[in-house]
Amino acid sequence: MSAALLLALLVTGDISADVQSRLVQSDMLTGTFEQSKTVKGFKKPFKSTGTYEVKKGEGVKWNTLTPFASELTVSADSIRSTQGGAENFSLDAKTEPTVRVITQLLFSLLAGDLNALSTYFDAKGTVEGKAWSIELTPRPGPLAKVFQRISLKGDSAVRTVHMHELSGDATLISLTPAP
């Protein structure tokens, strides 16, 4: 990519089409994850690993394997968490309107759907060769009360999601898509 095109993308902040053209389009994304959550006031981050499955139009299954087994199931209308077959919690969009925002955000981050993310964020980024990185800054609204910024990096798939919260907490998720 030429330096002039890269500069134009940086200046306009509109790299959505370029990144979308690099991402493998699929009705199902699966893989493994490593997550590290740094919480203000704690010296060591909380770490977890597991598998994920994103089905277009259906939802996300986030299976944590370590440090303990649990499953988070996210659909457009609900968020459910189970551990050992027992339900920990369940949120429904009918009673909790923010569930739709959370589920759309999760789907969009894992799939790299910058068009959907543009509803809630301003995006700036770079593309160099096959690699790309995007910095998302929340627009005024509910997410601006939680996040300072979210960074995405990838190539043919989203490889890292780094969420920086206003509280000072941060979550880094590294994704390894299945071949």
C-alpha positions in Angstrom: 0.0 0.0 0.0 1.3 3.4 -0.9 2.2 5.9 1.8 -0.3 8.4 0.2 -3.1 5.9 0.5 -2.2 5.0 4.1 -2.1 8.7 5.0 -5.5 9.2 3.3 -7.0 6.3 5.3 -5.5 7.8 8.5 -6.8 11.2 7.8 -10.3 10.2 6.9 -10.5 7.4 9.5 -12.5 5.4 6.9 -10.7 2.1 6.6 -13.7 0.0 7.1 -13.9 -1.3 3.5 -10.2 -2.1 3.4 -10.2 -4.1 6.6 -13.5 -5.8 5.7 -12.0 -6.9 2.4 -9.1 -8.6 4.3 -11.3 -10.5 6.7 -12.4 -14.1 5.9 -16.2 -14.0 5.6 -17.8 -17.0 7.1 -21.1 -18.0 8.7 -19.2 -19.6 11.6 -15.9 -18.6 13.3 -14.3 -20.9 15.8 -11.0 -20.9 17.7 -9.3 -20.6 21.0 -8.7 -17.5 23.2 -6.5 -16.3 25.9 -7.8 -13.5 28.1 -6.0 -11.3 30.6 -8.0 -8.9 32.7 -6.1 -6.2 34.6 -8.1 -4.8 37.5 -7.1 -1.6 39.1 -5.8 -2.3 42.6 -4.7 -5.9 41.9 -1.1 -6.6 41.2 -1.6 -9.6 38.9 -4.0 -9.9 36.0 -6.8 -12.5 36.0 -6.1 -15.0 33.2 -8.4 -17.4 31.4 -8.3 -19.6 28.3 -10.9 -21.4 26.3 -12.7 -21.8 23.0 -15.2 -19.6 21.1 -17.8 -20.1 18.4 -19.5 -17.3 16.6 -22.5 -18.2 14.4 -23.7 -15.5 12.1 -27.3 -14.6 12.9 -27.3 -16.9 16.0 -24.8 -15.9 18.6 -21.6 -16.5 20.4 -20.5 -19.4 22.7 -17.6 -18.5 24.9 -16.3 -21.7 26.7 -13.8 -20.9 29.4 -11.6 -23.9 30.2 -9.2 -22.4 32.7 -9.0 -21.4 35.5 -12.4 -23.1 35.8 -14.9 -24.4 33.3 -17.9 -22.2 32.4 -19.9 -21.2 29.3 -21.2 -17.9 28.2 -23.9 -18.0 25.5 -24.8 -14.7 23.9 -27.7 -14.3 21.4 -29.3 -11.2 20.1 -31.9 -11.3 22.9 -30.1 -12.8 25.8 -26.9 -13.5 27.7 -26.6 -16.7 29.8 -23.8 -18.0 31.9 -23.6 -21.6 33.1 -21.0 -23.5 35.2 -21.2 -27.3 35.7 -24.6 -27.3 34.0 -26.1 -24.9 36.5 -27.1 -21.4 35.4 -25.1 -18.6 37.0 -27.1 -15.8 35.5 -29.4 -14.9 32.6 -30.1 -11.5 31.2 -33.0 -10.9 28.7 -33.3 -8.0 26.3 -37.0 -7.7 27.3 -36.2 -6.8 30.8 -32.6 -5.4 30.3 -32.5 -3.1 27.2 -28.7 -2.8 27.3 -28.4 -6.5 26.5 -28.9 -5.7 22.8 -26.1 -3.2 22.9 -23.8 -5.6 24.6 -24.6 -8.5 22.3 -24.2 -6.4 19.2 -20.8 -5.1 20.5 -19.5 -8.6 21.2 -20.6 -10.0 17.8 -19.1 -7.0 16.0 -15.8 -7.1 17.9 -15.2 -10.8 17.3 -16.2 -10.7 13.7 -14.4 -7.4 13.0 -17.7 -5.8 11.7 -16.6 -2.2 11.5 -19.9 -1.1 9.9 -21.8 -2.2 13.0 -19.2 -0.8 15.3 -19.5 2.6 13.6 -22.9 3.0 15.3 -21.1 3.3 18.7 -17.5 4.2 17.8 -15.3 6.5 15.8 -12.6 4.4 14.1 -9.0 5.3 13.1 -6.5 2.8 12.0 -3.8 1.6 9.7 -3.4 -1.1 7.2 0.1 -2.4 6.3 0.4 -5.4 4.1 -2.0 -8.1 5.4 -2.0 -6.6 8.9 -4.4 -3.9 10.2 -5.1 -2.2 13.5 -8.1 -0.1 14.5 -8.5 2.2 17.4 -12.2 2.6 18.4 -13.2 5.7 20.5 -16.8 5.6 21.9 -19.3 8.1 20.6 -21.4 9.8 23.2 -23.8 7.3 24.7 -23.9 4.3 27.0 -20.5 2.8 25.9 -18.7 6.1 26.4 -19.6 5.7 30.1 -17.7 2.4 30.2 -14.9 2.4 27.6 -12.0 4.8 27.0 -11.1 3.0 23.8 -11.0 -0.4 22.2 -8.2 -1.6 20.0 -8.5 -4.3 17.4 -5.7 -6.0 15.5 -5.8 -8.6 12.8 -5.1 -9.9 9.3 -7.6 -12.3 7.7 -9.3 -12.5 11.2 -9.5 -10.5 14.4 -6.4 -11.5 16.4 -6.6 -9.2 19.4 -9.2 -7.1 21.2 -7.9 -4.7 23.8 -10.6 -3.0 25.9 -9.6 0.0 28.0 -12.2 1.0 30.6 -12.7 4.4 32.2 -12.2 2.7 35.6 -8.6 1.9 34.7 -9.3 -1.8 34.1 -8.3 -3.4 30.9 -9.0 -6.6 29.1 -6.8 -8.1 26.4 -8.2 -11.0 24.4 -6.0 -12.9 22.0 -7.9 -15.0 19.4 -6.5 -17.9 17.4 -9.0 -18.9 14.7 -9.3 -22.6 13.9 -7.8 -23.5 10.5 
